Amino acid sequence: MIAKNFRQFPDAMAVQMVLPFGRPVWNGQRPSTRIGRLIRSAQAALVVARPQIVEWVKAATPQWWKNLRRAQNALSASVKAACMLLL
């Protein structure tokens, strides 16, 4: 069934091949061997040197959320102060 779909839609196979198969190797544990450290430093240099495709924009936090968080923090502080009186 899957092979039939890929024969029918070859561009879908091309899109699927772009997906990374497995975990990113540059974000693993620190290698303990000299050659492993050299490989990791070379990979890190490539990742840093690669230009970013997407320009990330920080999403604006709505004012109602800021007000809610402020009220939550005030309530938390008042409950903590009331509990400290009991101790």
C-alpha positions as CSV (number, residue, x, y, z in Angstrom):
1,M,0.0,0.0,0.0
2,I,2.7,2.5,0.9
3,A,4.8,1.5,-2.1
4,K,1.8,2.0,-4.3
5,N,1.2,5.5,-2.9
6,F,4.9,6.4,-3.5
7,R,4.7,5.1,-7.1
8,Q,1.5,7.2,-7.6
9,F,2.9,10.3,-5.9
10,P,6.8,10.3,-6.4
11,D,7.0,13.9,-5.0
12,A,5.7,12.6,-1.7
13,M,8.7,10.3,-1.5
14,A,11.0,13.2,-2.1
15,V,9.4,15.2,0.7
16,Q,9.7,12.2,3.0
17,M,13.4,11.8,2.4
18,V,14.1,15.3,3.8
19,L,12.9,14.3,7.2
20,P,15.8,13.4,9.7
21,F,15.9,9.7,10.5
22,G,16.9,9.5,14.1
23,R,18.1,11.9,16.8
24,P,20.4,14.8,16.0
25,V,23.9,13.7,16.4
26,W,25.3,17.2,17.3
27,N,23.2,17.4,20.4
28,G,24.2,14.2,22.2
29,Q,26.6,13.4,25.1
30,R,30.1,14.8,25.2
31,P,32.4,12.4,23.4
32,S,35.2,10.9,25.4
33,T,37.7,10.2,22.6
34,R,39.9,12.7,20.9
35,I,38.6,11.9,17.4
36,G,35.0,12.1,18.7
37,R,35.7,15.6,20.1
38,L,37.2,16.6,16.8
39,I,34.1,15.3,14.9
40,R,31.8,17.1,17.3
41,S,33.6,20.4,17.0
42,A,33.5,20.2,13.2
43,Q,29.8,19.4,13.3
44,A,29.2,22.3,15.7
45,A,31.1,24.7,13.4
46,L,28.9,23.6,10.5
47,V,25.7,24.1,12.5
48,V,26.8,27.5,13.7
49,A,28.0,28.6,10.2
50,R,24.8,27.5,8.5
51,P,22.5,30.5,7.9
52,Q,19.1,30.4,9.5
53,I,16.3,29.9,7.1
54,V,13.5,31.0,9.4
55,E,13.7,34.4,11.2
56,W,12.2,33.8,14.6
57,V,9.9,36.4,15.9
58,K,9.0,36.5,19.6
59,A,5.2,36.2,20.0
60,A,3.7,39.1,21.9
61,T,2.1,38.1,25.2
62,P,-1.5,39.3,25.5
63,Q,-2.2,41.9,28.2
64,W,-5.0,39.7,29.8
65,W,-2.4,37.0,30.3
66,K,0.1,39.4,31.9
67,N,-2.7,40.6,34.2
68,L,-3.7,37.0,35.1
69,R,-0.1,36.1,35.9
70,R,0.3,39.3,38.1
71,A,-2.9,38.4,40.0
72,Q,-1.7,34.8,40.4
73,N,1.6,35.9,41.8
74,A,-0.2,38.3,44.2
75,L,-2.5,35.5,45.4
76,S,0.5,33.2,45.8
77,A,2.4,35.8,47.9
78,S,-0.6,36.4,50.1
79,V,-1.3,32.7,50.7
80,K,2.4,32.2,51.5
81,A,2.4,35.1,54.0
82,A,-0.8,33.7,55.6
83,C,0.8,30.3,56.0
84,M,4.0,31.8,57.5
85,L,1.8,33.3,60.3
86,L,0.7,29.8,61.2
87,L,4.2,28.5,61.7
